[in-house]
Amino acid sequence: MNIRYISSVENINGKDVSHLFKVVGWGERPSETVRPSFERISFTRFAYNDRELVGVGRTIDDGYYYGWIVDLAVLPQYQRKGIGTRILSSAYIWPRSKEQIRSFSENC
């Protein structure tokens, strides 16, 4: 298995993302709204096995201090293979500097 990770939404197929969300139990999203919703996000990561979309993650953030992971989904047959972890790790190191990284569990 050779998973390829990309952040560009340029070639994203809204039907593929909608299908992934449906399969993981999040309900179907209109495919024509998926790509525009991802284009407005500063961090996205898509995971592909060959040409099949197998995982996706994105944040909503201010680009400097705060970010919230709003989507992290991996097809069931690809779960527990490190794909979600790699997507999440990419989101964690994405801020512009280490001073901006704050764990969700800090001060809890």
N, C-alpha and C positions, 0 to 999 in steps of 0.2 A: 504494500500500500504506500503510495507516494502522494501525500497531501500537499497541495499547493495553496499558499495563503496570499491573498491580494487585498488591497485596500481601495482600489479604484472602483467606482460604480459604473464606469463607462460601458462595460459589456455585461452588466447584470441584467438577468432576465427576471422581471417581476413575477412571472408565473412560477419560476423555480423557488424564489423566496417565499411566495404565498403557499406553495406546496409544502415546503419545509415547516412553516409555522403550523399548517394544518396537521401534518403528521405528528408533530410533537404535542399536539393538543391545545394549541393556542387559537384555534379557529382560523377560518380562511379570511384573508385580506384581499381586497380587490387588487388584482395584479397591476392595473394601470396606476395605482397610487403608491405602490411599493417603491419603485425607483425614485420618484421625486421626493419621497420621505427620507430616503437614504442620502440623496444628494445634498440635503440641508444639514447633515451631521458632520462634525469635524473628525470623529473617529469611527471608522467602520473596518471590519475585517471579514472576509469571506473565505471559506475553506472548501477546496475542491479535491475530489478524488477523480482524476482524469477530467471529464467534462461534467461530472455530477456535483451539484452543490450539496455539501454534506454538513456545513456549519456556517453560522453567521453570528456576529456580535457587533454592537454599536453602543455609543454613549450619547447622552445629552450633557453638554458641558458649557462652561463659559470660556473655555480655551486657555484658562490660566490657573484658577484656584480650585474649582469644583467640577466634578464630573460624576454622573450616575450611569451605571450600566442599565440600559433599558431593554436590550435584547441579547440573549446568549442562548442559542439553540443549536443542537446537533442531532442529526437523524439518529433514531434509536439504534440502528445496526452499527453506527460509528461511535456511539457513546462508550466511555471508559477506555478510550484509546489515546487520550491526551489532547484531543482536538480542542475541546472547550477550554482546557487549561492553557493551551497555547494562545488562543484568542484572548482570554482574560489576561494573561501575562502581557500581551501586546498592549492592551488597554491600560494596564498598570504602569508600564514604562513610557507611555505616550506623552505625558505632560512635558513641557519644555525644560523643566529642571527637576532635580531630585527634591528640592525644597517644596515643590508643589504636590508631591505625592503624599497622600494621607490615607491611611488604612481605614476601612469602614468600621473596624473594631476598636480603634483608638478611643480611649476615654469611656469605654463601656463597662 
